[in-house]
Amino acid sequence: MEKIFKNEKKKISMDISEDFLKVIDKLANLTKNSRTTILEAVISRGIFPYFSLLENLWKDYLKEERTEKLKKELKNLLRELNEIKSNHKWLNPDYYWENLLSNKNSDEETKKRMI
């Protein structure tokens, strides 16, 4: 897991709501972390529900009456989404749970509370 967050970084430009940025700054101050660390945490944890949203939405669209062309496009989108997920195992939320539960520094009581 360290590899994910400690690999080479790339600087990006991002337009973000001022209100959201204020919350990010307060969290960064509270946790004594940088803005980047907080944003990376929010983005990485937010990608799981986003993947689920896309997958469920596209599967629901497939159930409805659609043209063959649109069905083919939806199936391609689902296939490509699955490729992304399979090529990047760390995008699976279970990856984080397994890592946390296997953490040698956590005592058994902490592990039980996480479950």
ZAVEXPA-927056 format. One record per residue (C-alpha): residue in one letter; residue number from 1; x, z, y negated. Coordinates in Angstrom, 2 decimals. Layout:
ZAVEXPA-927056
<kolgu><residuo>a</residuo><num>NUM</num><x>X</x><z>Z</z><y>Y</y></kolgu>
...
end
This chain:
ZAVEXPA-927056
<kolgu><residuo>m</residuo><num>1</num><x>0.00</x><z>0.00</z><y>0.00</y></kolgu>
<kolgu><residuo>e</residuo><num>2</num><x>2.89</x><z>0.68</z><y>-2.33</y></kolgu>
<kolgu><residuo>k</residuo><num>3</num><x>3.85</x><z>-2.98</z><y>-2.01</y></kolgu>
<kolgu><residuo>i</residuo><num>4</num><x>0.59</x><z>-4.00</z><y>-3.69</y></kolgu>
<kolgu><residuo>f</residuo><num>5</num><x>1.00</x><z>-1.87</z><y>-6.77</y></kolgu>
<kolgu><residuo>k</residuo><num>6</num><x>4.78</x><z>-2.00</z><y>-7.05</y></kolgu>
<kolgu><residuo>n</residuo><num>7</num><x>5.33</x><z>-5.72</z><y>-6.62</y></kolgu>
<kolgu><residuo>e</residuo><num>8</num><x>6.24</x><z>-7.98</z><y>-9.51</y></kolgu>
<kolgu><residuo>k</residuo><num>9</num><x>3.84</x><z>-7.82</z><y>-12.44</y></kolgu>
<kolgu><residuo>k</residuo><num>10</num><x>2.64</x><z>-10.70</z><y>-14.57</y></kolgu>
<kolgu><residuo>k</residuo><num>11</num><x>1.59</x><z>-10.21</z><y>-18.16</y></kolgu>
<kolgu><residuo>i</residuo><num>12</num><x>-1.85</x><z>-11.58</z><y>-19.03</y></kolgu>
<kolgu><residuo>s</residuo><num>13</num><x>-4.01</x><z>-11.71</z><y>-22.12</y></kolgu>
<kolgu><residuo>m</residuo><num>14</num><x>-7.49</x><z>-10.25</z><y>-21.82</y></kolgu>
<kolgu><residuo>d</residuo><num>15</num><x>-10.48</x><z>-9.95</z><y>-24.12</y></kolgu>
<kolgu><residuo>i</residuo><num>16</num><x>-12.22</x><z>-6.66</z><y>-23.45</y></kolgu>
<kolgu><residuo>s</residuo><num>17</num><x>-15.01</x><z>-4.69</z><y>-25.07</y></kolgu>
<kolgu><residuo>e</residuo><num>18</num><x>-13.74</x><z>-2.11</z><y>-27.56</y></kolgu>
<kolgu><residuo>d</residuo><num>19</num><x>-16.04</x><z>0.53</z><y>-26.07</y></kolgu>
<kolgu><residuo>f</residuo><num>20</num><x>-14.71</x><z>-0.14</z><y>-22.57</y></kolgu>
<kolgu><residuo>l</residuo><num>21</num><x>-11.15</x><z>-0.03</z><y>-23.86</y></kolgu>
<kolgu><residuo>k</residuo><num>22</num><x>-11.81</x><z>3.37</z><y>-25.48</y></kolgu>
<kolgu><residuo>v</residuo><num>23</num><x>-12.94</x><z>4.70</z><y>-22.09</y></kolgu>
<kolgu><residuo>i</residuo><num>24</num><x>-9.85</x><z>3.20</z><y>-20.42</y></kolgu>
<kolgu><residuo>d</residuo><num>25</num><x>-7.62</x><z>4.84</z><y>-23.04</y></kolgu>
<kolgu><residuo>k</residuo><num>26</num><x>-9.33</x><z>8.22</z><y>-22.57</y></kolgu>
<kolgu><residuo>l</residuo><num>27</num><x>-8.86</x><z>7.94</z><y>-18.79</y></kolgu>
<kolgu><residuo>a</residuo><num>28</num><x>-5.24</x><z>6.95</z><y>-19.26</y></kolgu>
<kolgu><residuo>n</residuo><num>29</num><x>-4.68</x><z>9.95</z><y>-21.52</y></kolgu>
<kolgu><residuo>l</residuo><num>30</num><x>-6.56</x><z>12.29</z><y>-19.18</y></kolgu>
<kolgu><residuo>t</residuo><num>31</num><x>-4.60</x><z>11.20</z><y>-16.12</y></kolgu>
<kolgu><residuo>k</residuo><num>32</num><x>-1.31</x><z>10.70</z><y>-17.97</y></kolgu>
<kolgu><residuo>n</residuo><num>33</num><x>-1.17</x><z>7.06</z><y>-16.88</y></kolgu>
<kolgu><residuo>s</residuo><num>34</num><x>-0.86</x><z>3.80</z><y>-18.73</y></kolgu>
<kolgu><residuo>r</residuo><num>35</num><x>-3.70</x><z>1.50</z><y>-19.70</y></kolgu>
<kolgu><residuo>t</residuo><num>36</num><x>-2.33</x><z>-1.00</z><y>-17.18</y></kolgu>
<kolgu><residuo>t</residuo><num>37</num><x>-2.50</x><z>1.53</z><y>-14.34</y></kolgu>
<kolgu><residuo>i</residuo><num>38</num><x>-6.12</x><z>2.40</z><y>-15.12</y></kolgu>
<kolgu><residuo>l</residuo><num>39</num><x>-7.16</x><z>-1.25</z><y>-15.49</y></kolgu>
<kolgu><residuo>e</residuo><num>40</num><x>-5.40</x><z>-2.16</z><y>-12.25</y></kolgu>
<kolgu><residuo>a</residuo><num>41</num><x>-7.21</x><z>0.67</z><y>-10.45</y></kolgu>
<kolgu><residuo>v</residuo><num>42</num><x>-10.59</x><z>-0.37</z><y>-11.85</y></kolgu>
<kolgu><residuo>i</residuo><num>43</num><x>-10.04</x><z>-4.03</z><y>-11.03</y></kolgu>
<kolgu><residuo>s</residuo><num>44</num><x>-8.71</x><z>-3.41</z><y>-7.52</y></kolgu>
<kolgu><residuo>r</residuo><num>45</num><x>-11.59</x><z>-1.08</z><y>-6.63</y></kolgu>
<kolgu><residuo>g</residuo><num>46</num><x>-14.12</x><z>-3.38</z><y>-8.29</y></kolgu>
<kolgu><residuo>i</residuo><num>47</num><x>-13.11</x><z>-6.41</z><y>-6.28</y></kolgu>
<kolgu><residuo>f</residuo><num>48</num><x>-14.70</x><z>-5.02</z><y>-3.08</y></kolgu>
<kolgu><residuo>p</residuo><num>49</num><x>-18.25</x><z>-4.85</z><y>-4.43</y></kolgu>
<kolgu><residuo>y</residuo><num>50</num><x>-17.74</x><z>-8.19</z><y>-6.14</y></kolgu>
<kolgu><residuo>f</residuo><num>51</num><x>-16.77</x><z>-9.83</z><y>-2.83</y></kolgu>
<kolgu><residuo>s</residuo><num>52</num><x>-19.84</x><z>-8.28</z><y>-1.20</y></kolgu>
<kolgu><residuo>l</residuo><num>53</num><x>-22.05</x><z>-9.46</z><y>-4.04</y></kolgu>
<kolgu><residuo>l</residuo><num>54</num><x>-20.80</x><z>-13.05</z><y>-3.73</y></kolgu>
<kolgu><residuo>e</residuo><num>55</num><x>-21.04</x><z>-13.06</z><y>0.05</y></kolgu>
<kolgu><residuo>n</residuo><num>56</num><x>-24.58</x><z>-11.64</z><y>0.10</y></kolgu>
<kolgu><residuo>l</residuo><num>57</num><x>-25.75</x><z>-13.90</z><y>-2.70</y></kolgu>
<kolgu><residuo>w</residuo><num>58</num><x>-24.43</x><z>-17.04</z><y>-1.04</y></kolgu>
<kolgu><residuo>k</residuo><num>59</num><x>-25.85</x><z>-16.03</z><y>2.36</y></kolgu>
<kolgu><residuo>d</residuo><num>60</num><x>-29.25</x><z>-15.41</z><y>0.75</y></kolgu>
<kolgu><residuo>y</residuo><num>61</num><x>-29.11</x><z>-18.83</z><y>-0.92</y></kolgu>
<kolgu><residuo>l</residuo><num>62</num><x>-28.40</x><z>-20.38</z><y>2.48</y></kolgu>
<kolgu><residuo>k</residuo><num>63</num><x>-31.61</x><z>-18.85</z><y>3.89</y></kolgu>
<kolgu><residuo>e</residuo><num>64</num><x>-33.72</x><z>-20.53</z><y>1.23</y></kolgu>
<kolgu><residuo>e</residuo><num>65</num><x>-34.70</x><z>-24.17</z><y>1.29</y></kolgu>
<kolgu><residuo>r</residuo><num>66</num><x>-31.74</x><z>-26.06</z><y>-0.07</y></kolgu>
<kolgu><residuo>t</residuo><num>67</num><x>-30.46</x><z>-29.59</z><y>0.06</y></kolgu>
<kolgu><residuo>e</residuo><num>68</num><x>-27.90</x><z>-30.34</z><y>2.73</y></kolgu>
<kolgu><residuo>k</residuo><num>69</num><x>-25.32</x><z>-30.96</z><y>0.02</y></kolgu>
<kolgu><residuo>l</residuo><num>70</num><x>-25.90</x><z>-27.51</z><y>-1.49</y></kolgu>
<kolgu><residuo>k</residuo><num>71</num><x>-25.87</x><z>-25.84</z><y>1.94</y></kolgu>
<kolgu><residuo>k</residuo><num>72</num><x>-22.53</x><z>-27.49</z><y>2.66</y></kolgu>
<kolgu><residuo>e</residuo><num>73</num><x>-21.14</x><z>-26.26</z><y>-0.66</y></kolgu>
<kolgu><residuo>l</residuo><num>74</num><x>-22.36</x><z>-22.71</z><y>0.03</y></kolgu>
<kolgu><residuo>k</residuo><num>75</num><x>-20.82</x><z>-22.74</z><y>3.50</y></kolgu>
<kolgu><residuo>n</residuo><num>76</num><x>-17.53</x><z>-23.90</z><y>1.99</y></kolgu>
<kolgu><residuo>l</residuo><num>77</num><x>-17.67</x><z>-21.10</z><y>-0.58</y></kolgu>
<kolgu><residuo>l</residuo><num>78</num><x>-18.27</x><z>-18.53</z><y>2.17</y></kolgu>
<kolgu><residuo>r</residuo><num>79</num><x>-15.44</x><z>-19.98</z><y>4.26</y></kolgu>
<kolgu><residuo>e</residuo><num>80</num><x>-13.03</x><z>-19.86</z><y>1.32</y></kolgu>
<kolgu><residuo>l</residuo><num>81</num><x>-14.08</x><z>-16.31</z><y>0.47</y></kolgu>
<kolgu><residuo>n</residuo><num>82</num><x>-13.39</x><z>-15.26</z><y>4.06</y></kolgu>
<kolgu><residuo>e</residuo><num>83</num><x>-9.99</x><z>-16.96</z><y>3.88</y></kolgu>
<kolgu><residuo>i</residuo><num>84</num><x>-9.13</x><z>-14.96</z><y>0.78</y></kolgu>
<kolgu><residuo>k</residuo><num>85</num><x>-10.21</x><z>-11.75</z><y>2.49</y></kolgu>
<kolgu><residuo>s</residuo><num>86</num><x>-8.31</x><z>-12.50</z><y>5.71</y></kolgu>
<kolgu><residuo>n</residuo><num>87</num><x>-5.13</x><z>-13.57</z><y>3.88</y></kolgu>
<kolgu><residuo>h</residuo><num>88</num><x>-5.13</x><z>-10.40</z><y>1.78</y></kolgu>
<kolgu><residuo>k</residuo><num>89</num><x>-5.97</x><z>-7.50</z><y>4.10</y></kolgu>
<kolgu><residuo>w</residuo><num>90</num><x>-5.48</x><z>-5.01</z><y>1.26</y></kolgu>
<kolgu><residuo>l</residuo><num>91</num><x>-8.68</x><z>-6.41</z><y>-0.32</y></kolgu>
<kolgu><residuo>n</residuo><num>92</num><x>-10.62</x><z>-4.72</z><y>2.47</y></kolgu>
<kolgu><residuo>p</residuo><num>93</num><x>-11.81</x><z>-1.23</z><y>1.42</y></kolgu>
<kolgu><residuo>d</residuo><num>94</num><x>-11.02</x><z>0.06</z><y>4.92</y></kolgu>
<kolgu><residuo>y</residuo><num>95</num><x>-7.36</x><z>-0.62</z><y>4.18</y></kolgu>
<kolgu><residuo>y</residuo><num>96</num><x>-7.40</x><z>2.13</z><y>1.54</y></kolgu>
<kolgu><residuo>w</residuo><num>97</num><x>-9.29</x><z>4.61</z><y>3.71</y></kolgu>
<kolgu><residuo>e</residuo><num>98</num><x>-6.90</x><z>4.05</z><y>6.60</y></kolgu>
<kolgu><residuo>n</residuo><num>99</num><x>-3.95</x><z>4.49</z><y>4.28</y></kolgu>
<kolgu><residuo>l</residuo><num>100</num><x>-5.36</x><z>7.67</z><y>2.75</y></kolgu>
<kolgu><residuo>l</residuo><num>101</num><x>-6.27</x><z>9.13</z><y>6.13</y></kolgu>
<kolgu><residuo>s</residuo><num>102</num><x>-2.84</x><z>8.34</z><y>7.55</y></kolgu>
<kolgu><residuo>n</residuo><num>103</num><x>-1.09</x><z>9.93</z><y>4.57</y></kolgu>
<kolgu><residuo>k</residuo><num>104</num><x>1.25</x><z>12.54</z><y>6.00</y></kolgu>
<kolgu><residuo>n</residuo><num>105</num><x>1.04</x><z>14.58</z><y>2.79</y></kolgu>
<kolgu><residuo>s</residuo><num>106</num><x>-2.71</x><z>15.19</z><y>3.18</y></kolgu>
<kolgu><residuo>d</residuo><num>107</num><x>-3.79</x><z>18.21</z><y>5.15</y></kolgu>
<kolgu><residuo>e</residuo><num>108</num><x>-6.65</x><z>18.01</z><y>7.66</y></kolgu>
<kolgu><residuo>e</residuo><num>109</num><x>-9.16</x><z>19.63</z><y>5.28</y></kolgu>
<kolgu><residuo>t</residuo><num>110</num><x>-8.46</x><z>17.00</z><y>2.60</y></kolgu>
<kolgu><residuo>k</residuo><num>111</num><x>-8.86</x><z>14.21</z><y>5.16</y></kolgu>
<kolgu><residuo>k</residuo><num>112</num><x>-12.21</x><z>15.66</z><y>6.31</y></kolgu>
<kolgu><residuo>r</residuo><num>113</num><x>-13.49</x><z>15.82</z><y>2.71</y></kolgu>
<kolgu><residuo>m</residuo><num>114</num><x>-12.51</x><z>12.17</z><y>2.16</y></kolgu>
<kolgu><residuo>i</residuo><num>115</num><x>-14.68</x><z>11.16</z><y>5.10</y></kolgu>
end
